Amino acid sequence: MPARVSEAIVLQTYPFKESDLVVSFLARDAGKLRGIAKRARRPKSSFGSGLERLSQVKMSYFQRETRELVNLDSCDLIRSQFALAGDYEASVALDYFAEISEQLLPPAEPNERHFRLLLAVLEHLRSNAPGRVWLSVAYFSYWAVQLAGILPELDACLGCGTWLANPEEPQQSFYSRFRSGLFCSQCRRTAGLGKTEELTITSRNIAAQMQHTPVAQLSPEGWEQKTAADLRRFLVRQIEQHIERKLITASALEAA
């Protein structure tokens, strides 16, 4: 079978045998794939630095229907994230993007929108604007959950249907580790939710803004780690419930 060539983003790599790598990558036209890069761990590998995490590359590979892993032939680097290596918060954010993409995306299912989401937040991270790390993380988290189809309704109580976003009288909202969705103050007390956390009105408004505004048009000024921290926790909870495991990078990011 002739080689396919796809624009791709490298997600993760794993050592394989003595000098090979297993590479997980998101191809723009083919979705998440895994392949073997032979001799990629050797000093003079033809793959060079193209297999660094979240590098944007042009990947050439052979794919056989009977095999789960493709054979990687070559990759040409389009854009590296090497410039972010010296920024610890940005570096952990890259790990966070890669882990969520690796865990949420099903294999071999094209997802152009997630591909474009990654390109957008990576470009925003490279802008060096103050606050861009936490804005990028929040924006990516929101849209990763949205595109995966696991974002609950943020404007209505799951218990009684109360409209939480009433402009005249916005309602407090709470969520539980045991249930998806948001609950009003009354249902929080009567629905047997156990321990709950609040998703503030401010953070719900930020999520609503992200729904309609590209990340490049959102100002990172004033963003810091505490900004929309409850929204990040809520979105991470949705992801962890869906994948049925804890995200390793989420706690590392919050400790940054």
Secondary structure, 3 states (H helix, E strand, C coil): CCCEEEEEEEEEEEEECCCEEEEEEEECCCEEEEEEECCCCCCCCCCCCCCCCCCEEEEEEECCCCCCCEEEEEEEEEECCHHHCCCHHHHHHHHHHHHHHHHHCCECCCCHHHHHHHHHHHHHHCCCCCCHHHHHHHHHHHHHHHHCCCCCCCCECCCCCCECCCCCCCCCCEEECCEEEEECHHHHHHCCCCCEEECCHHHHHHHHHHHHCCHHHCCCCCCCCCCCHHHHHHHHHHHHHHHCCCCHHHHHHHCC
